[in-house]
């Protein structure tokens, strides 16, 4: 059964170690040149920057995703009229796919809306997380006002949410 959790990404690990190896080689060469009297400041800065990038990449080798497929979650969202927030949040908390499909499909106002955020496994679509929130746009900034809990959802709910998102995209 598919579930959500952390796993090791060998691709990200290889990329991070490759960046660290290349930058260490350039850094050693740059330091050697500096000791011989040459001052390759640009090479030192570049190799140090690549090394920092490699170290930062090490932080991403345990992505949050589908433990069965070993794939990071893909995220998508859609907006709904603001009065749909309570029913949307309730359908997520209860993991009720039918209630999700019964939400109104009319176009959401531009200033205030309810929003469905969905993260799901793009390979098997059997595991995901969903959350409801409301947002208000004042012409310059977006303010998130009500936020429901992020809930783990199953394949049936993921399919229903993706169907709702596809329908909303056609409006």
N, C-alpha and C positions, 0 to 999 in steps of 0.2 A: 504494500500500500504506500502511496506517495505521502510524504510529509515534508514540512518545512523545517530547515535547520541550517547549520553551518557545515561546510565540507571544504576539503583542500582542493584548490584549483591548480593543477599541475602546469597549465599553460601560464598562469599568472606567476607562479613560482619560478618557472624557467625564464620568463621575461625579466623578472626582478633580479635573479642571479646573473643573467647575462649582462644586464645594465651595470650591476656592481662589478663584475669581472672586467668589462671593457673600461669602465671609469677608473678602476684600480690600476690597470695597466697604463692608461694615459697619465694618471696622477703620478705614478712612480717615474715614468719617463720625464714628466715635467719637473719633478723635484730633482731628478738627476741632472737635468739641464741647468736648473737653478744653482745647483752646487758647483757646476763647472763654470759659472760666471755668467751664463745666459739667464735672462729673467723673462721666461715665457708666461707673462701674467695672464694673457688671454687663454692659454692652454690650461693653466691652473684653475681659472674661473670656470671654464667649460667642463673640465673633468670633475671638479667639485660639484658643479650643478647636476651633472649626470649621475654622480654618486648619490646625491640627495634624492634625485628622482627614483633611483633604484631602491633606496631605503624606504621611500614613501610607498613604492609598489609592494614592498613586503607586507604592508598593513592590509593589502587587499587580497591576500592569497586565501583567506577564509571567507568567501562571499556567503551571503544569506540566500538560500535557494532550495530547490527540490532535492531532497536527499536521495531519491530513487534515481533520477536522471542525472544528477550532479551538474545542474544547470542553474545559473543565477536567475532570479525572478525578473520578469518583464513587467513594467508598470504602464497603466493606462488609466484614463478617467473620463467622465462625462458629467455634464451639468444637467440639472433638473430644476423645475420651479421650486422656490423656497419652501412652499407649503408641503412639499414631499419629504422634507428632512426627517420628520418623526417616523413616517412609514418606512423610509429608506433605512434609517438606523435600526428600527425594529426588525426589519427583514434580515439585516446583516447579523445582528445579535442572535436572532433565532435561527439563522442559516436557512431561511425560507426562500427558496428559489422562485416558487410560484408567486409569492407576494412581490418579489422584485420585478417580475415581468408584468405585473398589474399596475405599475406606476404610470402616471400620465406621461405621454410622449410629446406634449406640446413644447414649443420652444421656450427656454428659460429667459427671464428678463436679463438685461445686460448689467444691471447694477447689483442685484442680489440673487444668489442662486444656491441651491443645494448641490453638493458634488459627491459623486461616487468615485472613490479611489480604489483601484484594483491592482494587486500585484499577483502574478500567476506564473506557473511553469510554462514556458512557451512550447516545450516539447510534448509533454503528456497532458497538460491542462487538467490535472487531477488534484492539484494542490494550489492554494493561494491564500492571500490575506486581503481583506476588504475593510474600508472605513468610510463613514459618512461625515460630511462637514458642511457648514454653510460659509459662504464668502460674500463680502460686500465690497464692491468696487466704487470708489468715490471720484473717479475720473483720473486719478493719479496713482493710487496705491490700492492693493488688494488686502483686505483685513479678514482674517479667518475668525469667525465668531463662535460657532458651536462645533465641537469636535466629538464624534462618537468614538468608541473604543475600536482599535484595530483587531479584527477577529480572524482566526484561521478558518478557511472555508474549504469545502470539498469540491470535487469535480463537477457535480450537478450545479452548484451555485456559481462556479467559475463559468460554466457554459451559459447559464442564464444571464450573468452579468455581461459577458462578451456579446451575447445577442442583443441585450439592451443598449450597449455602447454602439454596436453596429446600426441599430435602428435610429438612435439619436444622431448618428453621423449623417444619416440620410435626410434629416430635417433641413 
